[in-house]
Amino acid sequence: MTPFGVKIRALRSERGITQKQMARAIGVSPAYLSALEHGHRGQPSWELLQRIIGFFNIIWDDAEELQRLASVSHPRVTIDTAGLSPEATALANNLARSIAALKKDDIKRLQSALDEAG
């Protein structure tokens, strides 16, 4: 699942809404909504994101947070290291090879280090 998918599922669950009900209301198929929640689809379009925000009647900071989650929820990421150092290229390749084996705590530590650097 993606961070966006987890949030959408949580919002549906809090409100007692099924995928089928939500899908019908925002104009997508239940299969597409399921794929979006499970990370089998890329980021939602801006228009779809606005329909989701409207569906849940989300405002201000919560809407911004949902937009942020959508922006970091593409399930297939490409890292272009052209023009970067050999170390950066090696890091990107090592991460691609190893990410599935990382534990949650390892991921949190790496994310924290990246947040500090950027």
Legacy VTK file of the C-alpha trace (Angstrom):
# vtk DataFile Version 3.0
C-alpha trace
ASCII
DATASET POLYDATA
POINTS 118 float
0.000 0.000 0.000
0.980 3.600 -0.469
0.717 6.366 2.156
-2.162 7.811 0.121
-3.903 4.426 -0.067
-3.596 3.908 3.683
-5.131 7.342 4.329
-8.011 6.800 1.891
-8.798 3.425 3.429
-8.701 4.953 6.934
-11.036 7.783 5.909
-13.481 5.299 4.368
-13.332 3.082 7.440
-13.898 6.008 9.854
-17.003 6.983 7.921
-18.303 3.465 7.240
-18.074 3.859 3.466
-17.444 0.929 1.136
-15.129 1.075 -1.860
-18.144 0.589 -4.099
-19.980 3.559 -2.569
-16.951 5.822 -2.791
-16.052 4.727 -6.301
-19.551 5.486 -7.548
-19.515 8.912 -5.871
-16.140 9.995 -7.314
-16.711 8.500 -10.769
-14.264 5.598 -10.865
-14.692 1.839 -10.820
-14.410 -0.055 -7.540
-11.502 -2.000 -9.105
-9.645 1.242 -9.854
-10.219 2.558 -6.324
-8.986 -0.736 -4.884
-5.881 -0.600 -7.089
-5.257 3.009 -6.023
-5.541 2.079 -2.346
-3.233 -0.931 -2.743
-0.562 0.927 -4.705
-1.176 -0.813 -8.006
-1.973 2.523 -9.655
0.127 5.644 -9.771
-0.682 8.930 -8.156
-4.236 10.137 -8.669
-4.718 13.011 -11.091
-5.273 16.477 -9.646
-8.918 16.295 -10.723
-9.477 12.930 -9.030
-7.705 14.145 -5.909
-10.066 17.144 -5.797
-13.090 14.831 -6.139
-11.767 12.710 -3.241
-11.200 15.801 -1.094
-14.725 16.959 -1.901
-16.203 13.521 -1.245
-14.756 13.447 2.267
-15.483 17.172 2.758
-11.865 17.747 3.754
-10.652 21.319 4.194
-7.434 23.284 4.688
-4.613 21.432 6.415
-6.224 18.020 5.994
-6.639 18.632 2.258
-3.005 19.738 1.991
-1.907 16.606 3.850
-3.904 14.393 1.488
-2.293 16.179 -1.483
1.153 15.651 0.078
0.451 11.958 0.613
-0.639 11.627 -3.011
2.589 13.288 -4.155
4.737 10.731 -2.309
2.675 7.694 -3.255
3.800 6.723 -6.722
4.429 2.965 -6.410
7.110 2.819 -9.128
9.826 5.370 -8.636
12.675 6.115 -11.037
15.790 7.828 -9.751
17.820 9.655 -12.390
21.428 9.813 -11.221
22.820 11.082 -14.522
25.356 13.778 -13.725
25.592 12.837 -10.062
28.544 11.273 -8.314
29.326 7.555 -8.596
28.477 7.296 -4.897
24.981 8.675 -5.523
24.430 6.174 -8.331
25.656 3.315 -6.145
23.350 4.443 -3.325
20.312 4.569 -5.633
21.062 1.095 -6.981
21.685 -0.319 -3.516
18.407 1.130 -2.252
16.521 -0.343 -5.219
18.054 -3.745 -4.527
17.593 -3.673 -0.753
14.404 -1.748 -0.016
12.187 -4.831 0.260
14.393 -6.254 3.009
14.464 -3.092 5.136
12.645 -3.122 8.450
10.344 -0.253 9.480
12.935 1.156 11.889
15.594 1.128 9.152
13.244 2.975 6.812
12.449 5.561 9.478
16.173 6.160 10.112
16.888 6.555 6.399
13.893 8.879 5.976
15.053 10.965 8.917
18.563 11.269 7.450
17.109 12.290 4.077
14.796 14.839 5.701
17.773 16.390 7.521
19.808 16.546 4.310
17.130 18.076 2.171
LINES 1 119
118 0 1 2 3 4 5 6 7 8 9 10 11 12 13 14 15 16 17 18 19 20 21 22 23 24 25 26 27 28 29 30 31 32 33 34 35 36 37 38 39 40 41 42 43 44 45 46 47 48 49 50 51 52 53 54 55 56 57 58 59 60 61 62 63 64 65 66 67 68 69 70 71 72 73 74 75 76 77 78 79 80 81 82 83 84 85 86 87 88 89 90 91 92 93 94 95 96 97 98 99 100 101 102 103 104 105 106 107 108 109 110 111 112 113 114 115 116 117
